Amino acid sequence: MNSETRNCQNCKSDFIIEPDDFLFYEKIKVPPPTFCPECRMQRRMMFKNERNLYKRDCDLCGENFISSFSLDKPYIVYCPKCWFSDNWSAIDFGINYDPSKKFFDQLRELFLKTPKLGKIIDYMTVINSPYTAHAGSIKNCTLVFNSDFCENLLYASVIVNSKDSMDCYMADGIELCYEMTDAGKNSRCFFGKTIDQCVNVMFSRDCLGCTDCFACCNLRSKKYCIFNKQYTKEDYKKIIDSYNLDTYTGVQKAQKESEEFFMKFPRRATYGLKNLNATGNYLFSSKNAKNCWSAQYLEDCAYCQLCTLPSTRSCYDLCEWGNNAENCVDVMVVGEGASGIKYSFSVWANVRDVEYSSMCEGAVSDCFGCTGLRKKKYCILNKQYNKDTYFKLREEIIKSMNENPYVDSVGRIWKYGEFLPYDLSDYEYNESFAIQHFPITKEEAIENGFTWRDIPKSNYETTIESNGLSDSINDVTDTILDEVIKCKECSMAYKILSEELNLLRRFNLPLPRSCYNCRHMKRIKQVGSPKLYDDKCDKCSMNIKTLYSPGHPEIVYCEKCYQQEVY
């Protein structure tokens, strides 16, 4: 079997389907995709709203709760307590398949009428954390997303097994950390990127096993270093004290000087550790993984992203979760023992052989085009069938999808073997997860056939400009908790929470001058986009794939050259 070059029907660029890809699609009995990997990732991300939260009343119990759905959405929305209860059944909203209509039109009808889970959380394991989504086994967390097994976190995303930290992104096993990106098993580390197994490391990047280091780069198992220079313990403390890191002025100075210093050192083309035969970026403890991003514990996978819990096996295009998922293709928010899931989103907890479905959990199997089901089998469009009728009707629908496919507003064709059409997403483009990693304008979204939400301006009146905040955390009184601050980046209003103030005082670090969302987007920019670019190693000139876009000023080495120089 040979490789084939095909043209993406969305972006019109060429992409390659390799022989091992064909073998995977043949094994799970699906056709190869007609969208390139990047466009497949983008469309999946359009079906998830992670960071936009709204207050609304539950349509079952009437109680007000924090939801991922705004009030103007035309859906029935239940709070998690009601949605997971036995007080309703999604089967009651089932519809009969009509062969004279396109399948996706009927699926849209079902999605519109069936109650939706107000936000994706593992309801029974989320404690005192109302302002969270896509999270489980968390306690005392605020504005924490896509995270599991965490406690006392603020403003964090893609975090697992962590506690007592704030403003972090992509981390595993951290505590008492602040403004960290791509971090693992660290304690008391601040303002760093790609820091692993470190203690008291600040304003540094690409450091491993270090203690008490400041503004360092590419160090391994060092102590009392500043700008990669060795000091005594006493001199180290004197220099650090001279930066007055309790002040915003001091932090800005340290950030500026460290960033300038980092530009002198080579960087990895892509980041990852403990991998075997794996390609992609921010990939860890994985084997036979191809073109994956921000994931760990993968085996025999390709084009997967944001898989944070072990393990994910034999999956293509799985975005978010994992946790013993296997044999899945083109899915979003799928995990916890999920197997054989195809072209679906938010399907989890020992589900098997589910296709074109959403929000199905708990021992659902052999279902096609369903939503909201629990512990059901042999259902199509939420209607129950016997086994023989189910498989016969499934084949009839697939045949109809191929012979009379759905065509969207800009002419993209959706046959069996593609993820759900954009038109079926619950969210507008700029409200969805896609806007973080594939930022486009309103005009570009409309041109591409996507929807857009004109977000109402906040009604909050700010009481203080961010540049009017006290320079030192030691001069901040509890009255700051009553202030409404104007973000220096986007001019939106934000507040300082008591938990946030307590942590900053504990860290002896100043108040932030921008809102939590602008801070998050800066961390996203640090990580870079999921896309990799063709480049050459700046030392050996070998062809490489890198996260740095063409024309970058950074010194970038292939992995072999980086290892030779740093280790």
Secondary structure, DSSP 4 states (H G I P E B T S, - for coil): ---EEEE-TTT--EEEE-HHHHHHHHHTT-PPPSS-HHHHHHHHHTT---S--EEEE-TTT--EEEESS-TTS-S-EE-HHHHTSSS--GGGG-----TTS-HHHHHHHHHHHS-EESS-B-GGGEES--SEEEEEEEES-EEEEEEEEEEEEEEEEEEEEEEEEEEEEEEES-BS-EEEEEEES-BS-EEEEEEES-EEEES-EEEES-EEEES-BS-BS-EEEETTEE--HHHHHHHHHHT-TTBHHHHHHHHHHHHHHHTTS-EESS-EES-EEEEEEEEES-EEEEEEEEEESEEEEES-EEEEES-EES-EEEEEEESSEES-EEEEEEESS-BS-BS-EEEESS-EEEES-EEEESS-EEEES-BS-BS-EEEETTEE--HHHHHHHHHHHHHHHHHS-EE-TT--EE-TTSPPPGGG-SS-GGGSTHHHHS---HHHHHHTT-----PPPP-PPPSEEGGGS-SBGGG--GGGGG--EEPTTT--EE---HHHHHHHHHHT-PPPSS-HHHHHHHHHHHH--S--EEEE-TTT--EEEESSPTT--S-EE-HHHHHHHH-
